[in-house]
């Protein structure tokens, strides 16, 4: 064992080093304690033996410096006193000395102290190795736990739609930015309005979670599904015996169960008019009473309400309280219908397709261009929910690498309004009798090329009078677009309106046509 020996008396220093060599150790003798301190900081010595009475700094001061330095704190320090000063020895032990020896040095006592120090240092090294191994194993276990937690959170996000908000359109991108602002202000009530199926609950969960996952509860109430006579108890809870049939011990309502999380009131317009003032008071005072209770309870959750009815019109008619409506509108979000943000259809469709393919173990990897055109021009009266259900049905019933137009042809198997069907032309109306025109114009389309007619039925997905040679759907659509542009002398707005699509979709189709033409040159 390497041992640093410090004594300002050169004769005593040499004698001590000789004894240690005879005992099989590697002593290094130093007369200057400051030099010894520098050596101890530069190189680890398991054992340091030092005299107490020395110039510059004495042994006690040297001990204090060694024990206060992280580089030397694990060294065993043995002090030597030549005066039998027991008080000094006890003080040294209190300050961290491993042991002490009296002068003149007894070789047996020295050997015993050195052996004990060697055993102690062996235990220190073993303990250090165990701690390092333990730290490594704890770190590995923590990493595995974090991985499992992230996987669980990913599964939660997939099941609940958390973190999966498609926002390709400018309107939805702005809405998500506003939602993050509201996420940072949990005391501000939020009202989300939009048609059925636009994703109001998805946005409410996005407000609840922000960019991550919120461990606080998210509790939802469908106000239209609760009988009016039970609504107050469901929301506020009740004390025992508050009404006939109540629990003897009472029960908390959703206001309590939400804790510091989020209370989501879906279809809030269906809330009984008599309860609306009570909800307003909760929002204002952040407290409430259970039904039949006298104890005021604090309310700490965020409130998000959603509705698919025109609530401002309900306020004017007196079927929804004006004061509550304006309180809820402090944080107001409107989700546009899918037909007004067709830029989101591609990304939403691809997301639903890959998700359902993974769940149902199918091979779908993307959308065929013609399928995307079908999806882009369908009116989606059921909004995002209808699109999601459409993709799920297509994946359930079919398989392949690409989702084909035939896989979603069922979209046009029910009658559509004239404003809902894509690619309408006057061709069918011109050929039909006046009595037939009204019904055919919304479902028939066609184009004329080289004197040959091609007609297709959008309602039933049936192609009529097609040539024997294969028909390219993209070329068919391009022909319809070209005819529409020619009819309106290149006016894109009128052509898009005529085709029943947006200017954005028309520009995208024209760009695709130009790219295809450039490739064929």
C-alpha positions in Angstrom: 0.0 0.0 0.0 1.3 3.5 -0.8 1.7 5.5 2.3 2.6 9.3 2.6 4.7 10.0 5.7 5.2 13.6 6.9 7.6 14.6 9.6 9.9 17.7 9.8 12.5 15.6 11.7 14.5 13.8 9.0 15.9 11.1 11.3 12.4 10.2 12.6 11.1 10.3 9.0 13.8 7.9 7.7 13.2 5.5 10.5 9.5 5.4 10.0 9.9 4.8 6.3 12.3 1.9 6.9 9.8 0.2 9.2 7.1 0.5 6.6 9.3 -0.9 3.9 10.1 -3.9 6.1 6.3 -4.4 6.5 6.0 -4.6 2.7 4.5 -1.1 1.9 5.6 1.7 -0.3 6.3 4.8 1.9 7.0 8.3 0.5 8.6 10.6 3.1 8.1 14.4 3.0 9.5 16.9 5.6 7.4 19.9 4.5 3.6 19.5 5.2 2.6 22.0 2.5 4.5 20.0 -0.1 2.9 16.8 1.3 -0.6 18.4 0.9 0.1 19.1 -2.8 1.3 15.6 -3.3 -1.8 14.2 -1.6 -4.1 16.3 -3.9 -2.2 15.2 -7.0 -2.0 11.4 -6.2 -4.2 9.2 -4.0 -2.5 7.8 -0.9 -4.8 5.4 1.0 -2.9 6.1 4.2 -1.2 9.3 5.4 0.9 9.3 8.6 1.8 12.8 9.9 3.5 14.3 12.9 1.4 16.9 14.8 4.0 19.4 15.7 5.5 20.9 12.5 6.3 24.3 11.1 4.0 26.2 8.7 0.9 24.1 9.5 0.6 21.5 12.2 -0.8 18.0 11.9 -4.3 19.1 13.0 -4.5 21.8 10.4 -3.2 19.4 7.8 -5.9 16.9 8.8 -8.6 19.5 8.5 -7.5 20.4 5.0 -7.3 16.8 3.9 -10.8 16.0 5.1 -12.3 19.2 3.6 -10.9 18.4 0.1 -12.9 15.9 -2.1 -9.6 14.6 -3.6 -8.3 13.5 -0.2 -11.3 13.0 2.0 -11.2 9.2 1.6 -7.5 9.0 2.8 -6.9 7.4 6.3 -4.9 9.9 8.4 -2.9 8.7 11.4 -1.4 11.4 13.7 1.8 11.0 15.7 2.4 12.9 18.9 5.6 12.8 20.9 4.2 14.2 24.1 1.5 11.8 25.1 -1.1 14.6 24.8 -4.3 12.6 25.1 -6.5 15.7 24.7 -4.9 16.4 21.3 -5.3 12.8 20.2 -9.1 12.8 21.1 -9.5 16.1 19.3 -7.8 14.6 16.2 -10.2 11.6 16.2 -13.2 14.0 16.5 -11.9 15.8 13.4 -11.7 12.7 11.3 -8.3 11.1 12.1 -8.3 7.3 11.5 -6.0 6.7 14.5 -3.0 8.1 16.4 0.4 6.8 17.6 2.7 8.0 20.4 6.4 8.6 20.0 8.6 6.7 20.2 6.9 4.6 17.5 6.3 1.0 18.5 6.8 -1.2 15.4 4.0 -3.6 16.4 1.6 -0.8 17.0 2.5 0.8 13.7 2.0 -2.6 11.9 -1.4 -3.1 13.5 -2.6 0.4 12.6 -1.4 0.0 9.0 -3.1 -3.4 8.7 -6.4 -2.0 10.0 -6.1 0.9 7.5 -5.4 -1.5 4.6 -8.5 -3.5 5.5 -10.5 -0.3 5.9 -9.3 1.0 2.5 -10.2 -2.4 0.9 -13.8 -2.0 2.3 -13.9 1.6 1.1 -12.9 0.5 -2.4 -15.4 -2.3 -2.4 -18.1 0.0 -1.1 -17.3 2.6 -3.8 -17.5 -0.1 -6.5 -20.8 -1.3 -5.1 -22.1 2.2 -5.2 -21.0 2.7 -8.7 -22.6 -0.5 -9.8 -25.8 0.4 -7.9 -25.9 3.8 -9.5 -25.4 2.2 -12.9 -28.2 -0.3 -12.3 -30.5 2.4 -10.9 -29.7 4.6 -14.0 -30.5 1.6 -16.3 -33.7 0.8 -14.4 -34.7 4.5 -14.5 -34.0 4.6 -18.2 -36.1 1.5 -18.8 -38.9 3.0 -16.6 -38.8 6.2 -18.5 -39.0 4.2 -21.8 -42.0 2.2 -20.5 -43.6 5.5 -19.2 -43.1 7.1 -22.6 -44.5 4.1 -24.3 -47.6 4.2 -22.0 -48.0 7.9 -22.7 -47.7 7.2 -26.4 -50.4 4.6 -26.1 -52.5 7.1 -24.1 -52.0 9.8 -26.7 -53.1 7.3 -29.5 -56.2 6.1 -27.6 -57.3 9.5 -26.4 -56.1 11.5 -29.4 -53.7 13.4 -27.2 -51.0 15.1 -29.1 -52.5 14.0 -32.5 -53.9 17.2 -33.9 -53.5 17.6 -37.6 -53.0 21.2 -38.6 -52.0 21.8 -42.2 -54.4 24.6 -42.7 -53.7 28.1 -41.6 -57.0 28.2 -39.6 -56.1 25.1 -37.6 -52.5 26.2 -37.1 -53.7 29.4 -35.5 -56.3 27.5 -33.4 -53.6 25.3 -32.0 -51.5 28.3 -31.1 -54.5 29.8 -29.3 -55.1 26.5 -27.5 -51.5 26.5 -26.1 -52.1 30.0 -24.8 -55.3 28.8 -23.0 -53.3 25.7 -21.7 -51.1 28.1 -19.8 -54.1 29.8 -18.1 -56.1 27.0 -16.3 -58.4 29.5 -14.5 -59.8 30.8 -17.8 -62.9 29.0 -18.9 -63.0 27.9 -22.6 -65.9 27.5 -25.0 -65.2 25.5 -28.2 -67.8 25.7 -30.9 -68.0 23.8 -34.1 -70.1 21.3 -36.1 -70.5 17.7 -35.0 -67.4 15.7 -35.7 -64.9 18.6 -36.1 -62.8 17.4 -33.1 -64.0 19.5 -30.2 -63.0 16.9 -27.6 -59.6 16.4 -29.3 -58.9 20.2 -29.0 -60.1 20.2 -25.4 -57.6 17.4 -24.6 -54.9 19.4 -26.4 -55.7 22.4 -24.1 -55.6 20.1 -21.1 -52.2 18.5 -22.1 -50.4 21.2 -24.0 -47.4 19.8 -25.9 -47.0 17.0 -23.3 -49.1 14.7 -21.2 -50.9 16.1 -18.2 -51.2 13.6 -15.3 -54.1 15.5 -13.8 -57.6 14.0 -14.5 -59.6 14.9 -17.6 -63.3 14.3 -16.8 -66.0 14.7 -19.4 -69.8 15.1 -19.0 -72.1 14.8 -22.0 -74.8 17.3 -20.9 -77.3 15.9 -23.3 -77.0 12.4 -21.9 -77.8 13.2 -18.2 -81.5 13.5 -17.1 -82.2 17.0 -15.8 -83.2 15.8 -12.4 -79.8 14.1 -11.9 -77.7 16.8 -13.4 -77.1 18.8 -10.3 -76.0 15.8 -8.2 -73.8 14.6 -11.1 -72.0 17.9 -11.3 -71.9 19.1 -7.6 -72.2 15.8 -5.7 -74.4 15.3 -2.7 -74.4 14.8 1.0 -75.9 11.7 2.6 -79.7 11.8 2.7 -79.9 14.9 0.5 -82.7 13.3 -1.6 -84.5 10.0 -2.0 -82.2 7.3 -3.3 -79.0 9.3 -2.4 -76.0 7.4 -0.9 -75.9 7.3 2.8 -72.3 8.5 2.9 -72.9 11.1 0.1 -70.8 11.2 -3.1 -68.5 13.7 -4.8 -69.5 15.2 -8.1 -67.5 15.8 -11.2 -66.4 19.2 -9.8 -64.6 17.5 -7.0 -63.4 14.5 -9.0 -61.7 16.8 -11.5 -59.2 18.0 -8.8 -56.7 20.2 -10.5 -57.3 18.7 -13.9 -60.0 19.6 -16.5 -63.8 19.3 -16.5 -65.1 19.0 -20.0 -68.8 19.8 -20.5 -69.8 18.5 -23.9 -73.0 19.8 -25.5 -73.1 22.5 -22.8 -76.1 24.1 -24.5 -78.2 21.2 -23.2 -77.5 22.1 -19.6 -80.7 22.8 -17.6 -81.4 26.5 -17.5 -81.9 26.3 -13.8 -78.3 25.1 -13.2 -76.6 27.6 -15.4 -76.4 30.3 -12.7 -74.8 27.8 -10.3 -72.1 26.9 -12.9 -71.5 30.7 -13.4 -71.0 31.1 -9.6 -68.5 28.2 -9.6 -66.5 29.9 -12.3 -66.7 33.3 -10.5 -66.0 32.1 -6.9 -64.0 28.9 -7.6 -66.1 27.2 -4.9 -69.4 25.2 -4.5 -71.6 23.3 -2.2 -72.7 19.7 -2.6 -76.4 19.1 -2.9 -77.8 19.3 0.6 -74.4 20.4 2.0 -73.3 23.3 4.1 -69.6 23.0 3.7 -68.0 25.1 1.0 -65.6 23.2 -1.2 -62.9 24.7 -3.3 -62.9 24.2 -7.1 -59.4 24.0 -8.8 -60.1 22.5 -12.2 -60.1 24.0 -15.6 -63.5 24.2 -17.3 -63.8 23.6 -21.1 -67.3 23.6 -22.7 -68.2 22.5 -26.2 -71.3 22.9 -28.3 -72.4 22.2 -31.9 -75.4 24.6 -31.8 -75.4 28.3 -32.4 -75.2 29.5 -28.9 -75.4 33.2 -29.6 -78.7 32.5 -31.2 -79.8 30.5 -28.2 -78.9 33.5 -26.0 -81.0 35.8 -28.1 -83.9 33.3 -27.8 -83.4 33.1 -24.0 -82.6 29.3 -24.0 -79.1 29.9 -22.7 -78.0 32.5 -20.1 -76.3 35.5 -21.5 -74.0 36.0 -18.5 -72.8 32.4 -18.5 -72.3 32.6 -22.3 -70.1 35.6 -22.1 -68.1 34.2 -19.1 -67.4 31.0 -21.1 -66.4 33.0 -24.2 -63.3 34.5 -22.3 -61.5 31.6 -24.0 -63.3 31.0 -27.3 -62.3 28.7 -30.1 -64.2 28.0 -33.3 -63.3 24.8 -35.2 -64.1 25.3 -38.9 -65.8 22.3 -40.7 -63.5 20.0 -42.7 -64.9 21.3 -46.0 -63.5 24.7 -45.2 -60.0 23.4 -44.4 -59.4 20.8 -47.1 -55.7 21.4 -46.7 -56.0 19.1 -43.6 -57.7 16.2 -45.4 -54.5 14.6 -46.8 -52.6 14.6 -43.5 -55.7 13.4 -41.6 -56.3 10.6 -44.1 -52.7 9.4 -44.0 -52.7 9.5 -40.2 -55.9 7.5 -39.9 -54.8 5.1 -42.7 -51.5 4.2 -41.0 -53.1 4.0 -37.6 -55.8 1.6 -38.7 -53.4 -0.4 -40.8 -51.2 -0.9 -37.7 -54.2 -1.8 -35.5 -55.8 -4.2 -38.1 -52.4 -5.6 -39.3 -53.0 -4.5 -42.9 -50.4 -3.5 -45.5 -51.6 0.0 -46.4 -48.7 2.5 -46.6 -50.4 5.5 -48.4 -53.1 6.9 -50.5 -53.3 6.5 -54.3 -53.4 10.0 -55.9 -56.9 9.3 -57.4 -58.1 8.3 -53.9 -56.9 11.5 -52.5 -58.8 13.5 -55.1 -62.0 11.6 -54.2 -61.4 12.4 -50.5 -60.6 16.1 -51.3 -63.8 16.7 -53.2 -66.2 14.9 -50.9 -68.1 17.4 -48.8 -67.7 15.6 -45.4 -70.9 16.5 -43.7 -69.7 14.5 -40.7 -66.4 16.3 -40.7 -63.2 14.7 -39.2 -65.2 11.9 -37.5 -66.7 10.9 -40.8 -63.3 10.9 -42.5 -61.9 8.8 -39.7 -64.8 6.3 -39.9 -64.4 6.2 -43.7 -60.8 5.3 -43.5 -61.4 2.7 -40.8 -64.1 1.0 -42.9 -61.9 1.0 -46.0 -59.0 -0.6 -44.1 -61.3 -3.1 -42.5 -62.8 -4.3 -45.8 -59.7 -4.1 -48.1 -55.9 -4.5 -48.1 -53.0 -3.4 -50.2 -50.1 -1.0 -50.2 -52.2 1.9 -51.5 -55.8 3.0 -50.7 -57.6 2.9 -54.0 -60.7 4.9 -55.2 -62.7 1.7 -55.2 -62.0 1.3 -51.5 -63.9 4.5 -50.7 -66.5 4.3 -53.5 -69.2 3.7 -50.8 -69.0 7.4 -50.1 -71.2 8.0 -53.2 -73.6 5.2 -52.7 -76.1 7.5 -51.0 -77.8 10.6 -52.6 -76.0 13.9 -52.2 -77.1 17.4 -52.4 -76.1 19.3 -55.6 -73.6 21.4 -53.6 -71.9 18.3 -52.1 -71.0 16.2 -55.2 -67.7 16.9 -56.9 -66.9 17.6 -60.5 -70.4 18.4 -61.7 -71.0 19.5 -65.2 -73.9 20.6 -67.3 -73.2 17.7 -69.7 -75.7 15.3 -68.2 -78.3 18.0 -67.8 -78.0 19.0 -71.4 -78.5 15.4 -72.5 -81.3 14.6 -70.1 -84.9 15.6 -70.3 -86.1 18.6 -68.3 -87.7 16.3 -65.7 -84.5 14.3 -65.4 -82.2 17.3 -65.2 -82.9 18.2 -61.6 -81.9 14.8 -60.3 -79.1 14.0 -62.7 -77.1 17.2 -62.5 -75.9 16.4 -59.0 -74.8 12.9 -59.7 -73.7 12.7 -63.4 -70.6 14.0 -65.0 -68.7 13.4 -68.2 -66.4 14.8 -70.9 -66.0 14.6 -74.6 -62.7 13.7 -76.3 -62.2 12.9 -80.0 -65.9 12.6 -80.6 -66.3 9.9 -78.0 -68.4 10.3 -74.9 -67.4 9.0 -71.4 -70.0 9.2 -68.7 -69.7 8.3 -65.0 -72.3 8.1 -62.1 -70.9 9.8 -59.0 -73.8 8.6 -56.8 -73.4 4.8 -57.3 -69.8 4.6 -58.4 -70.9 3.0 -61.7 -69.1 3.8 -64.9 -71.3 3.9 -68.0 -70.4 3.9 -71.7 -66.7 3.6 -71.1 -64.4 2.4 -73.9 -63.0 -1.0 -73.9 -59.5 0.3 -73.4 -58.5 1.3 -69.8 -59.5 4.7 -68.6 -57.0 6.8 -66.6 -58.9 8.5 -63.8 -56.3 11.3 -63.5 -56.6 12.1 -67.2 -60.4 12.1 -66.8 -60.3 14.6 -63.9 -57.7 16.7 -65.8 -60.1 16.8 -68.8 -62.9 18.1 -66.6 -60.7 20.7 -65.1 -59.6 21.9 -68.5 -63.1 22.1 -69.8 -64.2 24.2 -66.7 -61.2 26.6 -67.2 -62.0 27.0 -70.9 -65.7 27.7 -70.1 -64.8 30.6 -67.8 -61.8 31.9 -69.8 -59.3 30.8 -67.2 -61.1 32.5 -64.3 -60.0 30.2 -61.4 -62.6 31.4 -58.9 -65.5 30.8 -61.3 -64.1 27.5 -62.4 -63.5 26.3 -58.8 -67.1 27.4 -57.9 -68.5 25.5 -60.9 -66.5 22.4 -60.0 -67.6 22.6 -56.3 -64.0 22.8 -55.0 -61.9 25.5 -53.4 -59.4 27.7 -55.3 -56.7 25.9 -53.3 -57.7 22.5 -54.6 -58.0 23.8 -58.2 -54.5 25.4 -58.0 -53.1 22.2 -56.7 -54.7 20.2 -59.5 -53.5 22.7 -62.1 -49.9 22.5 -60.7 -50.1 18.6 -60.9 -51.2 18.9 -64.5 -48.3 21.2 -65.3 -45.8 18.9 -63.6 -47.2 15.9 -65.5 -47.0 17.8 -68.8 -43.4 18.8 -68.1 -42.4 15.2 -67.4 -43.9 14.1 -70.7 -42.1 16.6 -72.8 
